[in-house]
Amino acid sequence: MKSRITNKTFVLTAAIGSFMIMVTVIANTIWASRQTVTGTNEAVSAVSSFYLEAMADRRAKIITNLINNNFNQMQKVIDFIKEEGIEDQEALRRELGRMKSLLSLNRLALVDEDDIVYTQYSTYTGGSRHEFLADKKMKDRVISTVSVYGSSRQLCLAIPLKGLTLMGKPFKACFVQIDIDDIVDLLALDDEGRTHFALYSSTGGNLSDTELGPDILKNNIFEATRIAIPKSIWEGMQRDFVNGVDGTLTLKFDETEETLCYVPIPGTGWQMAILIRGSVIHDRIQAISESNLSFSRYQITFTLVALFVFGAILLWQLKVISATKLEAEKETSRAFLSMANTDSLTGIRNKHAFTEMENALNDRIRSGELKELAVVVCDINGLKHVNDTLGHAAGDKLIKDGSDLLCEHFKNGSVFRIGGDEFVVLLVGKGYETREESMRDLNRQVEANISTDEVVISIGCSTLEPGDEQLHDAFTRADQLMYDRKKELKSMGAKTRES
């Protein structure tokens, strides 16, 4: 009898224990489901802010790096010109053009003590055009926004000059102007229109001419958001723009919530603003939440059949999900890297990719590991003429034709587009060994293209020489040979910038 009682107690205890385990699992699953729903809404705001702050900060740094790089390049121009001993305007213009092309600077100019501005193509009085010239004793760098020809807006960067005398005149400043449209191209987002960005002045004016979502559009950000946020927050945003302070806030247009993040770009008086609709992140998190809820229901049913088997399957599923997410993150990272290094017009590698390649090759050159390298500098003839007479669509086709021609003849090389009409080809290994044949075939095709009005490319090639410490040494020689070739092609009837 005692044994039967013991067995009965054991069975009852096991049954009660199993029942309690199942009830606990079910109750915990129901509670977790409800917490997931609640947490989804709380996560939307946090994820939106984190995502946008990181995105805005990255793009603000892109502009800051662009500004600093242009200041550094201007200083190189000044150091070079000081050593040249220029004595007349023609020589000055020639050197400005060469340095502008070599360093990829836009609208490079020098200003003398009488506020006369000297550029590659013209000379004019700049006192009324450039506000920074109003300061007769310019002491530091100047960053300003200017309008050109009444509509086009540009970022103007200027540095003061000390001790620079050319043609018997003291010079007071050097400056460059960068089209804001070019800056916008650097910042472009590729996420199927789910995220929007724009550049704003301290007064809320849209500088980039990009739409900040379907509600704000291209309007003044203060005027467009007045009805979407409380007055105190709206006034705080205005103060942030004036004082160069970052911030994140939630806008509500009708029943639609949007998250707006803005960060200042140092020295410019600009704010980088990025906006994302709350429903975008909410839908993504909700999809994950629904998937988890469905899986939880499946867990409950399966637990009633076999708790042990359920646990094993759960662990396996978690491992698969983790591996899938990890692979997706890797694929996303590879996709972003590819976009950052690819020229959107031609599909070949861009200047960013060339800079990375240049840095890697410089290390191999300095260590003595790389001794055989050829640099081919290429420039398309007559692009400006085509743009001016046939339109930019024809100009884009000319650029793509030039890219195709280079890729066809340098199949064993790496082709990069580093500027509007400028390309570079790097040749090592088989490409280096066959460079003469490739250049000869390309030049023959180019000369034939002159009579058929097809794409004409001027090229110059140089190899590493003893004493070279970086790729740029060979680039400089190749660049000069390219200009010599351009003159030669012009004498054969090839189109130039002017005709």
PyMOL commands that set and color helices and strands:
alter all, ss='L'
color gray80, all
select helices_A, chain A and resi 2-84+89-102+131-134+180-187+213-216+221-225+231-243+278-305+307-340+351-366+383-390+392-409+430-433+435-452+471-491
alter helices_A, ss='H'
color red, helices_A
select strands_A, chain A and resi 109-112+116-118+123-125+142-148+152-160+165-166+169-179+195-200+247-253+256-265+270-277+374-380+414-417+422-427+457-463
alter strands_A, ss='S'
color yellow, strands_A
deselect
rebuild
show_as cartoon
